[in-house]
Each structure stands twice: as C-alpha cells, then as structure tokens.
Amino acid sequence: MSIVTVQLGQCGNQIGFEVFDALFSDSHCPQKFCSKRENEAYQASCKERFFSEEEDGVPVARAVLVDMEPKVINQTLSKAAHSGRWKYGQHSHLCQKQGSGNNWAYGYSVHGPRHEESIMNLIQKEVEKCDSLSGFFIVMSMAGGTGSGLGAFLTQNLQDQYSNSLKMNQIIWPYGTGEVIVQNYNSILTLSHLYRSSDALLVHENDAVHKICAKLMNIKQISFRDINQVLAHQLGSVFQPTYSGEGSFHYRRNPLGIDWQVRPPLSGLPTLGKMPLSKELHFNTSIANLVILRGKDVHSADLGAFKDPALYTSWLEPVTAFNVWKTQRAFSKYEKSAALVSNSQSLVKPLDMIVGKAWNMFASKAYLHQYTKFGIEEEDFLDGFALLEQVIASYSNL
C-alpha cells in the first residue's frame, strides 16, 4: 500500500524533503533490538510505501512538488539528488510563476483552475506507479497565501477523483504573533474547505515546535530547518510500519489507525459572531488516541493511564477510542521513542483565537477586497465562520 505525497508551496516542499530524508535515514539505521529478518521486512515496507525504484537503483520519492516559482522546487530537487541516497522523479514536479501576489483567493479561484489539469496529470502518473494506492499525504501551510488556497482546491479535486483513497493534510499552524496580516482570514478559509474535503488534518503548531527546539534541544538560533526536522521526525515515527506479530511489518489502509471519521455531533448553526467557549477546558478530552512505541522495552511499557475513561468523551468507551502499536524496531537514532496522535480538544483554544481575530477584521471589512476581486465573497467567509464555530462548540462540549 503506497502513499503519494503532494508538497505545496515553500512550507510544504521544505517539510516534505525533510520527511522523506528522515524516512530513508531511519530505514537504513543500524538496529540492535530486532532481528535482521524483521529489519529487512521493515525496510521493504517503508520503501514500498514512500519510494519507487528507478533503473539506476536509486529510490525515488512518491511525490509531486508544486510551487508558484521555481526557486524552492529547484533547491528541493537539488538537495535530494546531492544526497546520493534518494531523489525526486524528473517529471514529478510542477513549476509555476507567481501570478498576483501571495493571495489565498488567487490560489483557490484562479491558479487552481488554471493549472488543475497539469497538476492532476502529474498526480495520476505517480498513482499509476503504485501497485496499490493507500492514499494521499498533502503537506502545506495553513495561513500562507496562494499555496494554501491552491492546497484547498487540490484537496477537493483529490476527493472528487479519488473518493475511496485516504486524503490526509498535514498543516502548519501559524505563529500566534503572525507574519502575514491576513493569516487569520487564510486560516479560516483553509480549515473550512479542508474540513469538507479531507479525511484527516494532522496539525503541528509552529509555537509548540519552536518551544521543543528551544527548551528540549537547547538550540540558540532556531532556523526553519531545525523546526522542519523536528516535524519530520515526529511524522516519520508515526508513518513508519509496526510489527504485526505474525512475522511481518504492516500498515493499515488508514496509516494512523485512528477512526478519523468520528466527529463530534454538530448542533444547529450558531449565531454568527464571536462565541465564548461554553466551558473552561481543564484538560484535553479525546475522541481517539493512538500511541506508537518503538525500540527498547516497548512491551513492558505501562499504558494503563491512556485507558482512563476520564480522558474520553462520554459517548465513546476507551476500548474503542484508544489504540497502541508497538515494535522493537527502533526509530532512527533513538533507543526508544513514543509518539501520540490525538483527536482531542487541544486545538480548541488556538482555533477560537484565530476565529475571533478573523471575525474582528471581517466585521470592519478589513482587506476583504483582496479576496472579493478573485471571487471569494463575503458569504464564503460567513460559511467558514459558521462551520468552524460549530467545530469549536462541538469539541468544547465533549
């Protein structure tokens, strides 16, 4: 079962490179906690999942690279090729020139439809290389301009054309302080569109990853590459295979094993405008949790605390909501590692903050002309606000 990765914009392409590099490095790391046969099975599973083979024997990433200008794509292709270990395919990228500034509406309404056929053809070529397609992994910024709009457009296209395949979007939550004045508008539009067309949103907060670099890794001058490498190791430790207990490593059709279709029941449409949180969140009530343990002593780890009913919403039993994967095959250079993927209330406050800031701008009609001139109307914003307010209310009441 193979995954086709779609790398969008500067953010998506830089993170995508680090993810493939982390996956390749991990699969070739020396191992002392699992047998040679188990390690070979692990390597074969990783290769089938993320890489295809070319005639020269160098693994080729199953990926399509998309950006509005050639610089980032050329840099990404060059870095992979110069590693000498793996590379991107010669025809698996699209180089587009910037059309009208860094504008979400332009990416969604103009750039997307204009380049739809050529991008989808590139994706189709990658799909045809797969013996069995599991789904798509779309890496993109949430608050960026043209790339985020294009990402929302492409995800909808993938949903239309590959409705039976998993669509997972990995999105980067912007810094709270912000770099783009309309980032909250862009976030509202991106999230509301992806909620309708994506099967799963895997979210990383820039502020949280920055803290990991500063406090846990003691990096003094934190670069985007530092942040991207942390993201790549987190994603790699989730996506790599786990041992089935039957002599082989396996993936599921859903690469995370969480029932992402479980969504909190949506109540009636809320009144538009800023809604206060219905209750103070003391800890994160969950809908689903997956713990992945790799390396030394995984089978003696005590995970009883994750089965506490207090962690979960009242309409789900822990036996349904909690899953654990274990393998003695360590990830990368770590003797032991644990990863938690959680569908929970953790993003309620950050989402509530973004919706609030965006609504305040919208109420004064600030910068709306940047969107309306490319066909994104006020009604589109109102639909987005209404949907995300429902999400906030539903998760708050878990």
Disulfide bonds with the S-S distance in Angstrom:
none
